[in-house]
Amino acid sequence: HVQLVESGGGSVPAGGSLRLACVVSGSTYNGNCLSWFRQASGKEREGVATITTGTGNTDYADSVKGRFTISQDGAENTVYLQMNSLKPEDTAMYYCAAPLSGYWGQGTQVTVS
């Protein structure tokens, strides 16, 4: 049974930092693309960052390049999203996903004031 469980959301002032974590259970972690998405109230969901667990290759949305970093801990089957220099427009529900496999976490709220 595959589960993706996010943690680390919260409320921070503009310019602050947060680190989100996503623990992936089951066999989905290895060799897969794992992504962070976000959805702000009244807006469409958008991809934020992706990492390929086998190669470590990463990709970012233009809106977060230079501010967010996606990383992994293979021993812990965990993917992280380090978010620095947060802006009010980063406020959203953040979801971890293995989109090619169709698995999604429950989301964690990030609020930047």
N, C-alpha and C positions, 0 to 999 in steps of 0.2 A: 504494500500500500504506500503510495507516494504522498508525502506531505511537504509543504513549504511553509515555514513558520517565520514570520517577520517579527522584529523587535527593534527598539531604539528610537522610535518616533517621540515627538514632544513639541513643546513650544519654546522658541528662542527669539531673541531680538535680531533685527537685521544686522548682518555682519557676523553672526554667530555660526557655530558648527554643530553638526550632529553626525553620528555614525549609525547607520542602519545595518542590521544583520539578518540574514536569511539562512536558516538551517534546513537542509534538504535531506529528507529521509528517503529510503528506498534506493533503487538503482538509477534514478534519474540524473544524479550528479555527474557521474563520470562521462567525459567526452561529449557533454551536452552544452548548448548555449543557455546560459542563465541570464535573465534580464531584470532590470528594475523599470517599472512603468509608474506613471503617476496620473492622477485624475483630479483636477481641481473642480470645485463646485460649479456646475453649469457648463463645463467644458469637456471636450473629448479627451479620452485617454491618450497619453503620448509616451513613447519610449524614451527613457532617460539614458540608460547605459546597458551594455551587454558584455559578457565575458564568455569565451569558449573555454571550458574547464580543462580540456586536454592540452591546448596550446597556450593558454593565457592571453590570447588576443582580445583586445578590448575595442569598444566603439562607444561614442557618446553623441548625444544630441548637441547641436550647436549651442543651445541655450545654457548648457552646463559645462561645456568644455573649459578646462582650466580651473574649475571650481570643485567639481565632483570627481571622485576616483572610485572605480569599482575594482575589487580585489577578491581573492579567494584564499581559503585555508582548506586544502584538500583533505588533510587529516581529520578535519572536523566537519567536512561536507557543508561548509558555510561560505556564503558569498556576502561581502560587505559593500556598503556604499558610504564612503566618507564624503560628507557635504560641508564645504567651507564657504565662507563669504555668502551666506544665505541671504536671499532677497525675499520681500513679501510675495513676489510672484512665484516663488518656489512652494508656497503653501498648497498642499494637496494631500490626498491619500496616496501613499506609495505602496506599490505591490511588487512582490518578487514573483517571477514566473519562469517556467521552462516552456516558452511559447511553442516550440516545435513539437513538444509532447502534450501540450494542452493542459499543463498543471499550473495552478495559481495559488498564491497565498491569500490570506484573509485581509491583508493590508495593515498599514500602520500610518497614523496621521502625523503629518508635519505641519506646524503652524509657525510662520515667521511674521513677527509684528514690527 
